[in-house]
Amino acid sequence: MKAPAKINLFLRVTGRRPDGFHELVSLMCPVALYDNLTLTPAKQGIHVICGHPDVPEDASNLADRAARLFMETAIHESFPSVSGLTIQIDKKIPVGAGLGGGSSDAAAVLTALNRHRGYPLSTAALMELAGRLGADVPFFIQGGAALATGIGDRLEPFSHLTSWTALLVYPNVAVSTAWVYKNLNLRLTKDEKKLRKFHFKGRFFNVAEHLVNDLEPVTAKAFPVIEEIKRLLLAHGAAGAMMSGSGSTVFGLFETPGRAKSAYSALCDNQRSQNWTLYVADLLIHRPVIA
C-alpha cells in the first residue's frame, strides 16, 4: 500500500471544546509523497517493522492500532478474521512534520485489510473506525482534497482546487502537535479572523489570498527556521508558502513541476548545510477511483 502525506492549505482554529479538543476549519489535500507499507499474514499477533528510529514498533504505532481495531470489529461482526499480521513500513514521510504520516499509515492498513477480506465493512463503517484512531485518519480513507470542520472529523470533498506542485522543506525538527495547541493564543487568533475570514462554499482556492495557518505563529516563534524557509521559497518563485499543520514542514506552491524542481535545485545548498530534507510532490486533488 502507498500511504500519501497531506498538507493543510488553510487552517483556522475557531474555538476550544470542553473536552480540550479544538474546533477548526481546514482545507487539506494529499500530496504525492508516500510511505510504503507491506502487509503479510502471520500466524498470530500484530508485528510492526520499521527501520526509522522515531517510529515505534509496538502497540503505540497507529498502524498497529488500526490493525487491531479492524480485527476486533471483524470478529464482533462475525466476519472472517485475520489471525495475525506483519506490517512493514518503509518510512518516507518525515515524523513530527505536520504531514500526517502516521494517520495515513493507519488509513492504509484499514483499507488494505478491508479489501483483503472482501470488503466486509462499508465505507461508512470504515470511516467510523478511522475516526476512533485520530481526527486525520478518515481524511486519508476518503482521499482527495477535503474541507474539514469540527475537530477535523467532519469532511466535505472540495472540488474547487486547481493543480499545483508543492516543494516541501522539512528542517529536521520534530514538533509536538499537543505542544502547539497548548501554546496557541486563541484570543489573538479570533481577533485576526475578523479581518481574514474565508468562506469556501462555491469558491476556488486562491493561493495568494487564502494561505492561512493559525498554528504557524506558535511554531515559528519557537523555530525561526520556519520563516527562513518561507522567504527562500517565495524568493525562488513559489506563488505562496506556508507551514503545514502544526509543523515543522513548510511548503511552497508552484504552477508547474518544472518551476518546483528549479527551486528544489536552488535550495539544495541549504539542504546540505542545514540538514534540511526537500521533496517535490504534486497535489492529489481528486478522490481515487477504487476498483
Salt bridges, closest charged atoms under 4 A:
ASP19 OD2 - ARG17 NH2 2.53
GLU23 OE2 - ARG17 NH1 3.97
ASP35 OD2 - LYS91 NZ 2.62
ASP64 OD1 - ARG68 NE 2.47
ASP90 OD1 - LYS92 NZ 3.76
ASP105 OD2 - LYS91 NZ 3.34
GLU128 OE2 - ARG132 NE 3.18
GLU156 OE1 - LYS201 NZ 3.15
GLU192 OE2 - ARG12 NH1 3.76
GLU209 OE2 - HIS210 NE2 3.37
ASP214 OD1 - ARG12 NH1 2.45
GLU216 OE2 - LYS230 NZ 2.68
GLU255 OE1 - ARG259 NH1 2.95
ASP269 OD1 - ARG272 NH2 2.60
